[in-house]
Amino acid sequence: MPNVLQLMPSLEGDEMAFVQELIKDMDEKEAQQFAIAYMARRKDPTNLLIFAVVGLLGIAGIQRFVINQVGMGILYFFTGGLCLIGTIVDIVNHKKLAFEYNSKQAQQVAAMMKSFSQS
């Protein structure tokens, strides 16, 4: 799998371990297709941090819209990031938010790969 992991150089720590576990039973071609599809859907934790900081400056909730948490995004928008406290918590937890979103995306892509390989 080293060739496949070269397609995903930005993965670190828990996310890398999670993805390796998902692709361990895939052949090389499936793993490459997974990597391409996953990297297209993946959100970079640094971008989430930037969006949360922008939320402090005026557009609260943008980081939640980016990770498809529309309800929370609307709530943050209309409450000023829950009076800035929610936005500050998101700044501190930006890596966790990104990992949760990316894990779901990785599972969806892996399920999609399984359904394609079975047909």
VOBA-67158 format. One record per atom (N, C-alpha, C, CB): residue in one letter; x, y, z; chain; atom name. Coordinates in steps of 0.05 Angstrom, whole numbers, padded with zeros to 5 digits. Glycine has a CB too. Layout:
PT resn     px     py     pz chain name
PT    A      X      Y      Z     A   CA
...
***
This chain:
PT resn     px     py     pz chain name
PT    M  00016 -00024  00000     A    N
PT    M  00000  00000  00000     A   CA
PT    M  00016  00026  00000     A    C
PT    M -00018  00000  00023     A   CB
PT    P  00043  00024  00000     A    N
PT    P  00058  00050  00001     A   CA
PT    P  00052  00068 -00022     A    C
PT    P  00088  00043  00001     A   CB
PT    N  00047  00057 -00046     A    N
PT    N  00041  00074 -00069     A   CA
PT    N  00015  00089 -00065     A    C
PT    N  00039  00057 -00095     A   CB
PT    V -00004  00076 -00053     A    N
PT    V -00030  00089 -00048     A   CA
PT    V -00027  00111 -00028     A    C
PT    V -00051  00068 -00039     A   CB
PT    L -00011  00106 -00007     A    N
PT    L -00008  00127  00014     A   CA
PT    L  00006  00151  00003     A    C
PT    L  00008  00115  00037     A   CB
PT    Q  00022  00148 -00019     A    N
PT    Q  00034  00172 -00031     A   CA
PT    Q  00014  00190 -00044     A    C
PT    Q  00055  00162 -00052     A   CB
PT    L -00010  00179 -00051     A    N
PT    L -00031  00195 -00063     A   CA
PT    L -00045  00212 -00041     A    C
PT    L -00052  00177 -00076     A   CB
PT    M -00040  00205 -00016     A    N
PT    M -00053  00220  00006     A   CA
PT    M -00031  00230  00026     A    C
PT    M -00072  00201  00021     A   CB
PT    P -00014  00248  00017     A    N
PT    P  00008  00257  00034     A   CA
PT    P  00000  00274  00058     A    C
PT    P  00028  00273  00017     A   CB
PT    S -00024  00285  00058     A    N
PT    S -00032  00303  00079     A   CA
PT    S -00044  00289  00103     A    C
PT    S -00052  00324  00069     A   CB
PT    L -00047  00263  00101     A    N
PT    L -00059  00248  00124     A   CA
PT    L -00038  00245  00146     A    C
PT    L -00068  00220  00115     A   CB
PT    E -00048  00248  00171     A    N
PT    E -00031  00245  00194     A   CA
PT    E -00045  00229  00216     A    C
PT    E -00023  00273  00205     A   CB
PT    G -00030  00217  00234     A    N
PT    G -00039  00205  00258     A   CA
PT    G -00064  00188  00256     A    C
PT    G -00045  00226  00277     A   CB
PT    D -00085  00195  00271     A    N
PT    D -00109  00179  00272     A   CA
PT    D -00122  00175  00245     A    C
PT    D -00129  00191  00292     A   CB
PT    E -00122  00196  00229     A    N
PT    E -00134  00194  00203     A   CA
PT    E -00119  00174  00185     A    C
PT    E -00135  00222  00189     A   CB
PT    M -00092  00175  00186     A    N
PT    M -00076  00156  00171     A   CA
PT    M -00083  00127  00180     A    C
PT    M -00046  00162  00174     A   CB
PT    A -00084  00123  00206     A    N
PT    A -00089  00096  00216     A   CA
PT    A -00117  00087  00208     A    C
PT    A -00087  00095  00247     A   CB
PT    F -00137  00105  00208     A    N
PT    F -00164  00099  00201     A   CA
PT    F -00166  00091  00172     A    C
PT    F -00183  00123  00206     A   CB
PT    V -00153  00106  00154     A    N
PT    V -00153  00101  00126     A   CA
PT    V -00138  00075  00119     A    C
PT    V -00140  00124  00110     A   CB
PT    Q -00116  00070  00133     A    N
PT    Q -00101  00045  00128     A   CA
PT    Q -00118  00021  00135     A    C
PT    Q -00075  00045  00145     A   CB
PT    E -00134  00023  00157     A    N
PT    E -00151  00001  00165     A   CA
PT    E -00173 -00003  00143     A    C
PT    E -00164  00008  00192     A   CB
PT    L -00183  00018  00132     A    N
PT    L -00204  00016  00111     A   CA
PT    L -00194  00003  00086     A    C
PT    L -00216  00043  00105     A   CB
PT    I -00169  00009  00078     A    N
PT    I -00159 -00001  00052     A   CA
PT    I -00143 -00026  00054     A    C
PT    I -00143  00021  00039     A   CB
PT    K -00140 -00038  00078     A    N
PT    K -00122 -00061  00081     A   CA
PT    K -00131 -00085  00064     A    C
PT    K -00121 -00069  00110     A   CB
PT    D -00157 -00088  00060     A    N
PT    D -00167 -00111  00045     A   CA
PT    D -00171 -00105  00015     A    C
PT    D -00192 -00121  00057     A   CB
PT    M -00165 -00081  00006     A    N
PT    M -00169 -00073 -00022     A   CA
PT    M -00144 -00080 -00038     A    C
PT    M -00175 -00043 -00024     A   CB
PT    D -00149 -00087 -00063     A    N
PT    D -00125 -00090 -00081     A   CA
PT    D -00115 -00063 -00089     A    C
PT    D -00133 -00107 -00106     A   CB
PT    E -00093 -00062 -00103     A    N
PT    E -00079 -00037 -00109     A   CA
PT    E -00097 -00018 -00125     A    C
PT    E -00053 -00043 -00124     A   CB
PT    K -00111 -00028 -00145     A    N
PT    K -00128 -00011 -00161     A   CA
PT    K -00151  00001 -00145     A    C
PT    K -00139 -00027 -00185     A   CB
PT    E -00164 -00016 -00129     A    N
PT    E -00186 -00006 -00112     A   CA
PT    E -00176  00015 -00093     A    C
PT    E -00200 -00029 -00097     A   CB
PT    A -00153  00010 -00081     A    N
PT    A -00141  00029 -00061     A   CA
PT    A -00135  00055 -00075     A    C
PT    A -00116  00017 -00048     A   CB
PT    Q -00125  00055 -00099     A    N
PT    Q -00119  00080 -00113     A   CA
PT    Q -00145  00095 -00119     A    C
PT    Q -00104  00074 -00139     A   CB
PT    Q -00165  00081 -00128     A    N
PT    Q -00191  00094 -00133     A   CA
PT    Q -00202  00105 -00107     A    C
PT    Q -00211  00074 -00145     A   CB
PT    F -00199  00091 -00085     A    N
PT    F -00208  00101 -00059     A   CA
PT    F -00193  00127 -00052     A    C
PT    F -00203  00080 -00037     A   CB
PT    A -00167  00127 -00056     A    N
PT    A -00151  00150 -00049     A   CA
PT    A -00159  00174 -00065     A    C
PT    A -00121  00144 -00054     A   CB
PT    I -00164  00171 -00090     A    N
PT    I -00172  00194 -00107     A   CA
PT    I -00199  00204 -00098     A    C
PT    I -00173  00185 -00137     A   CB
PT    A -00219  00186 -00094     A    N
PT    A -00245  00195 -00086     A   CA
PT    A -00245  00207 -00058     A    C
PT    A -00265  00171 -00087     A   CB
PT    Y -00230  00196 -00040     A    N
PT    Y -00229  00206 -00013     A   CA
PT    Y -00216  00233 -00011     A    C
PT    Y -00214  00186  00005     A   CB
PT    M -00194  00237 -00025     A    N
PT    M -00180  00263 -00025     A   CA
PT    M -00197  00285 -00037     A    C
PT    M -00153  00260 -00039     A   CB
PT    A -00215  00278 -00055     A    N
PT    A -00233  00298 -00067     A   CA
PT    A -00254  00307 -00046     A    C
PT    A -00247  00287 -00092     A   CB
PT    R -00261  00290 -00028     A    N
PT    R -00281  00296 -00008     A   CA
PT    R -00270  00306  00019     A    C
PT    R -00298  00272 -00002     A   CB
PT    R -00245  00300  00024     A    N
PT    R -00232  00306  00050     A   CA
PT    R -00230  00336  00055     A    C
PT    R -00205  00293  00051     A   CB
PT    K -00234  00344  00080     A    N
PT    K -00230  00372  00089     A   CA
PT    K -00204  00373  00105     A    C
PT    K -00255  00382  00105     A   CB
PT    D -00188  00393  00099     A    N
PT    D -00162  00397  00113     A   CA
PT    D -00167  00411  00139     A    C
PT    D -00143  00413  00095     A   CB
PT    P -00157  00400  00161     A    N
PT    P -00161  00413  00187     A   CA
PT    P -00152  00442  00188     A    C
PT    P -00146  00398  00209     A   CB
PT    T -00131  00449  00173     A    N
PT    T -00121  00476  00173     A   CA
PT    T -00142  00495  00161     A    C
PT    T -00095  00478  00157     A   CB
PT    N -00156  00486  00140     A    N
PT    N -00177  00502  00128     A   CA
PT    N -00200  00506  00148     A    C
PT    N -00188  00489  00103     A   CB
PT    L -00206  00486  00163     A    N
PT    L -00227  00489  00184     A   CA
PT    L -00219  00510  00204     A    C
PT    L -00234  00462  00197     A   CB
PT    L -00194  00509  00212     A    N
PT    L -00183  00529  00231     A   CA
PT    L -00186  00557  00219     A    C
PT    L -00154  00523  00237     A   CB
PT    I -00179  00561  00194     A    N
PT    I -00181  00587  00181     A   CA
PT    I -00210  00596  00180     A    C
PT    I -00170  00586  00153     A   CB
PT    F -00229  00578  00173     A    N
PT    F -00257  00585  00172     A   CA
PT    F -00267  00593  00200     A    C
PT    F -00273  00562  00161     A   CB
PT    A -00259  00578  00221     A    N
PT    A -00267  00585  00248     A   CA
PT    A -00257  00612  00256     A    C
PT    A -00258  00563  00268     A   CB
PT    V -00232  00619  00249     A    N
PT    V -00221  00645  00256     A   CA
PT    V -00237  00667  00241     A    C
PT    V -00191  00647  00248     A   CB
PT    V -00244  00662  00216     A    N
PT    V -00261  00680  00201     A   CA
PT    V -00287  00684  00216     A    C
PT    V -00266  00670  00172     A   CB
PT    G -00297  00663  00228     A    N
PT    G -00321  00665  00244     A   CA
PT    G -00319  00684  00267     A    C
PT    G -00329  00637  00255     A   CB
PT    L -00295  00686  00279     A    N
PT    L -00290  00705  00300     A   CA
PT    L -00292  00734  00290     A    C
PT    L -00263  00701  00313     A   CB
PT    L -00285  00737  00265     A    N
PT    L -00284  00764  00253     A   CA
PT    L -00310  00773  00240     A    C
PT    L -00262  00765  00232     A   CB
PT    G -00330  00755  00239     A    N
PT    G -00355  00765  00229     A   CA
PT    G -00375  00745  00217     A    C
PT    G -00350  00785  00210     A   CB
PT    I -00365  00724  00204     A    N
PT    I -00383  00705  00191     A   CA
PT    I -00383  00680  00207     A    C
PT    I -00374  00700  00161     A   CB
PT    A -00396  00681  00230     A    N
PT    A -00396  00658  00249     A   CA
PT    A -00411  00634  00236     A    C
PT    A -00410  00665  00275     A   CB
PT    G -00400  00610  00239     A    N
PT    G -00413  00586  00230     A   CA
PT    G -00403  00575  00204     A    C
PT    G -00441  00590  00229     A   CB
PT    I -00386  00590  00190     A    N
PT    I -00377  00581  00163     A   CA
PT    I -00363  00554  00165     A    C
PT    I -00359  00602  00151     A   CB
PT    Q -00348  00549  00187     A    N
PT    Q -00334  00524  00190     A   CA
PT    Q -00354  00501  00192     A    C
PT    Q -00316  00524  00214     A   CB
PT    R -00377  00506  00203     A    N
PT    R -00398  00485  00205     A   CA
PT    R -00411  00479  00179     A    C
PT    R -00419  00493  00226     A   CB
PT    F -00415  00500  00162     A    N
PT    F -00426  00495  00136     A   CA
PT    F -00407  00479  00119     A    C
PT    F -00432  00523  00122     A   CB
PT    V -00381  00484  00122     A    N
PT    V -00361  00470  00106     A   CA
PT    V -00361  00440  00111     A    C
PT    V -00333  00481  00112     A   CB
PT    I -00367  00432  00136     A    N
PT    I -00367  00403  00143     A   CA
PT    I -00396  00392  00143     A    C
PT    I -00354  00399  00170     A   CB
PT    N -00413  00405  00128     A    N
PT    N -00441  00396  00124     A   CA
PT    N -00458  00395  00149     A    C
PT    N -00441  00370  00111     A   CB
PT    Q -00452  00411  00169     A    N
PT    Q -00469  00414  00193     A   CA
PT    Q -00485  00439  00190     A    C
PT    Q -00451  00414  00219     A   CB
PT    V -00504  00438  00171     A    N
PT    V -00519  00462  00164     A   CA
PT    V -00535  00474  00187     A    C
PT    V -00538  00456  00141     A   CB
PT    G -00548  00456  00203     A    N
PT    G -00563  00466  00226     A   CA
PT    G -00546  00481  00245     A    C
PT    G -00576  00442  00239     A   CB
PT    M -00523  00470  00252     A    N
PT    M -00504  00484  00270     A   CA
PT    M -00494  00509  00258     A    C
PT    M -00481  00465  00278     A   CB
PT    G -00489  00509  00232     A    N
PT    G -00480  00533  00218     A   CA
PT    G -00500  00555  00220     A    C
PT    G -00474  00527  00189     A   CB
PT    I -00526  00549  00216     A    N
PT    I -00546  00569  00218     A   CA
PT    I -00548  00579  00247     A    C
PT    I -00574  00558  00209     A   CB
PT    L -00547  00561  00266     A    N
PT    L -00548  00569  00294     A   CA
PT    L -00525  00587  00301     A    C
PT    L -00547  00544  00312     A   CB
PT    Y -00500  00580  00292     A    N
PT    Y -00477  00597  00298     A   CA
PT    Y -00480  00624  00284     A    C
PT    Y -00451  00583  00288     A   CB
PT    F -00491  00624  00260     A    N
PT    F -00493  00649  00245     A   CA
PT    F -00512  00669  00259     A    C
PT    F -00504  00643  00217     A   CB
PT    F -00534  00659  00268     A    N
PT    F -00554  00676  00281     A   CA
PT    F -00548  00683  00310     A    C
PT    F -00581  00664  00279     A   CB
PT    T -00530  00668  00323     A    N
PT    T -00524  00673  00351     A   CA
PT    T -00495  00683  00355     A    C
PT    T -00527  00648  00368     A   CB
PT    G -00483  00691  00333     A    N
PT    G -00455  00701  00334     A   CA
PT    G -00436  00680  00344     A    C
PT    G -00454  00726  00353     A   CB
PT    G -00439  00656  00334     A    N
PT    G -00422  00634  00342     A   CA
PT    G -00427  00626  00371     A    C
PT    G -00392  00641  00339     A   CB
PT    L -00453  00627  00378     A    N
PT    L -00462  00622  00406     A   CA
PT    L -00447  00641  00424     A    C
PT    L -00458  00593  00414     A   CB
PT    C -00449  00667  00417     A    N
PT    C -00435  00688  00432     A   CA
PT    C -00405  00684  00432     A    C
PT    C -00446  00690  00461     A   CB
PT    L -00394  00675  00410     A    N
PT    L -00366  00670  00406     A   CA
PT    L -00355  00646  00420     A    C
PT    L -00350  00694  00414     A   CB
PT    I -00368  00636  00440     A    N
PT    I -00358  00613  00455     A   CA
PT    I -00356  00588  00438     A    C
PT    I -00376  00607  00480     A   CB
PT    G -00377  00582  00422     A    N
PT    G -00377  00559  00404     A   CA
PT    G -00355  00561  00383     A    C
PT    G -00404  00557  00390     A   CB
PT    T -00351  00585  00373     A    N
PT    T -00330  00589  00353     A   CA
PT    T -00302  00585  00365     A    C
PT    T -00332  00618  00341     A   CB
PT    I -00298  00594  00390     A    N
PT    I -00273  00590  00403     A   CA
PT    I -00268  00560  00408     A    C
PT    I -00272  00605  00430     A   CB
PT    V -00290  00546  00416     A    N
PT    V -00288  00517  00420     A   CA
PT    V -00281  00503  00394     A    C
PT    V -00314  00505  00432     A   CB
PT    D -00293  00512  00372     A    N
PT    D -00286  00501  00346     A   CA
PT    D -00257  00506  00338     A    C
PT    D -00305  00512  00324     A   CB
PT    I -00247  00529  00345     A    N
PT    I -00219  00535  00339     A   CA
PT    I -00201  00515  00354     A    C
PT    I -00212  00564  00347     A   CB
PT    V -00207  00510  00379     A    N
PT    V -00191  00492  00395     A   CA
PT    V -00194  00463  00384     A    C
PT    V -00200  00493  00425     A   CB
PT    N -00218  00456  00376     A    N
PT    N -00224  00428  00368     A   CA
PT    N -00225  00425  00337     A    C
PT    N -00250  00419  00379     A   CB
PT    H -00212  00442  00322     A    N
PT    H -00214  00440  00293     A   CA
PT    H -00204  00413  00282     A    C
PT    H -00198  00463  00280     A   CB
PT    K -00184  00402  00294     A    N
PT    K -00174  00376  00284     A   CA
PT    K -00194  00354  00289     A    C
PT    K -00147  00369  00298     A   CB
PT    K -00207  00355  00312     A    N
PT    K -00227  00334  00318     A   CA
PT    K -00251  00337  00299     A    C
PT    K -00237  00337  00348     A   CB
PT    L -00260  00361  00294     A    N
PT    L -00282  00365  00275     A   CA
PT    L -00275  00355  00247     A    C
PT    L -00289  00395  00273     A   CB
PT    A -00251  00360  00239     A    N
PT    A -00242  00351  00212     A   CA
PT    A -00240  00320  00212     A    C
PT    A -00214  00363  00205     A   CB
PT    F -00229  00308  00233     A    N
PT    F -00227  00279  00234     A   CA
PT    F -00254  00266  00234     A    C
PT    F -00212  00271  00260     A   CB
PT    E -00274  00277  00248     A    N
PT    E -00301  00265  00248     A   CA
PT    E -00313  00267  00220     A    C
PT    E -00318  00280  00269     A   CB
PT    Y -00310  00290  00208     A    N
PT    Y -00321  00293  00181     A   CA
PT    Y -00307  00274  00161     A    C
PT    Y -00319  00322  00171     A   CB
PT    N -00280  00274  00162     A    N
PT    N -00264  00258  00144     A   CA
PT    N -00269  00228  00148     A    C
PT    N -00235  00264  00147     A   CB
PT    S -00273  00219  00173     A    N
PT    S -00279  00191  00178     A   CA
PT    S -00304  00182  00164     A    C
PT    S -00281  00186  00209     A   CB
PT    K -00325  00199  00167     A    N
PT    K -00350  00193  00153     A   CA
PT    K -00347  00191  00123     A    C
PT    K -00372  00213  00161     A   CB
PT    Q -00332  00210  00112     A    N
PT    Q -00327  00210  00084     A   CA
PT    Q -00312  00185  00075     A    C
PT    Q -00312  00235  00075     A   CB
PT    A -00292  00178  00090     A    N
PT    A -00276  00154  00084     A   CA
PT    A -00293  00129  00084     A    C
PT    A -00252  00151  00104     A   CB
PT    Q -00311  00127  00104     A    N
PT    Q -00329  00104  00106     A   CA
PT    Q -00348  00103  00082     A    C
PT    Q -00344  00104  00132     A   CB
PT    Q -00358  00126  00074     A    N
PT    Q -00376  00127  00051     A   CA
PT    Q -00362  00119  00025     A    C
PT    Q -00388  00155  00048     A   CB
PT    V -00337  00129  00022     A    N
PT    V -00322  00122 -00002     A   CA
PT    V -00316  00092 -00002     A    C
PT    V -00296  00139 -00004     A   CB
PT    A -00308  00081  00021     A    N
PT    A -00302  00052  00023     A   CA
PT    A -00327  00036  00016     A    C
PT    A -00291  00045  00051     A   CB
PT    A -00350  00044  00027     A    N
PT    A -00375  00030  00021     A   CA
PT    A -00381  00031 -00009     A    C
PT    A -00398  00041  00037     A   CB
PT    M -00376  00055 -00021     A    N
PT    M -00381  00058 -00049     A   CA
PT    M -00362  00040 -00065     A    C
PT    M -00377  00087 -00057     A   CB
PT    M -00337  00038 -00056     A    N
PT    M -00318  00020 -00070     A   CA
PT    M -00327 -00009 -00068     A    C
PT    M -00290  00024 -00058     A   CB
PT    K -00337 -00017 -00046     A    N
PT    K -00347 -00045 -00042     A   CA
PT    K -00370 -00050 -00060     A    C
PT    K -00354 -00050 -00013     A   CB
PT    S -00389 -00031 -00062     A    N
PT    S -00412 -00036 -00079     A   CA
PT    S -00405 -00037 -00108     A    C
PT    S -00433 -00014 -00074     A   CB
PT    F -00385 -00022 -00117     A    N
PT    F -00376 -00023 -00145     A   CA
PT    F -00362 -00049 -00150     A    C
PT    F -00358  00001 -00151     A   CB
PT    S -00346 -00058 -00131     A    N
PT    S -00330 -00083 -00136     A   CA
PT    S -00348 -00107 -00136     A    C
PT    S -00309 -00086 -00115     A   CB
PT    Q -00371 -00106 -00122     A    N
PT    Q -00390 -00129 -00122     A   CA
PT    Q -00407 -00130 -00147     A    C
PT    Q -00407 -00127 -00098     A   CB
PT    S -00410 -00108 -00161     A    N
PT    S -00427 -00108 -00185     A   CA
PT    S -00412 -00115 -00210     A    C
PT    S -00441 -00082 -00188     A   CB
***
